[in-house]
Amino acid sequence: MSTTLPARTPEPPYYAVIFTSLRTEGDHGYGRTADRMVELAGQQPGFLGIESARDPGGLGITVSYWESEDAIRAWREQAEHRVAQEAGKRLWYEDFQLRVARVERAHGKRPNPTA
């Protein structure tokens, strides 16, 4: 799973779920499941976007953006996502941290579509 552009989020406030992980060796179905989780998250009410990157050593950061804490809670409890969470603990992650933050301000530069 990788994204090539920053997520297009609305004006704040909204929430960011920051998942930082260190992968174990081997795929063990990780790639297929990660792609499915992005697809499934995109179908959830309140989902705003996702950004993800992983370095060659296995350290990855995925940030998903949500309208509300209720939307985050519903995603956390979604049945297929719960199965993936358990597989992550057993198979895919040597270490991980999950953080939830409220985004109060955001600014940046958008690519010039006419260039």
ZIFENRA-V896203 format. One line per field, one symbol per residue. phi: phi as a letter, one per 20 degrees, with the letter a starting at -180 (. if undefined). psi: psi as a letter, one per 20 degrees, with the letter a starting at -180 (. if undefined). A space follows every 50 residues. Layout:
phi: ???
psi: ???
This chain:
phi: .bddcffedfffebdcddddbdfefnelnfgfffffffffgfeegnfdqb cbbbegeofcccdddcfbfffffffgefgffgffgffffedddfbbcccd ceeecbbrcefefef
psi: pqqiqqqnqaqrqaqpooopqoqrqqgkjgggggghhggggiippiphrq qqqprhiipqpppqpqhrhgggghghipghhgghgghghgghphqqqpqp qpohqprapqqoii.
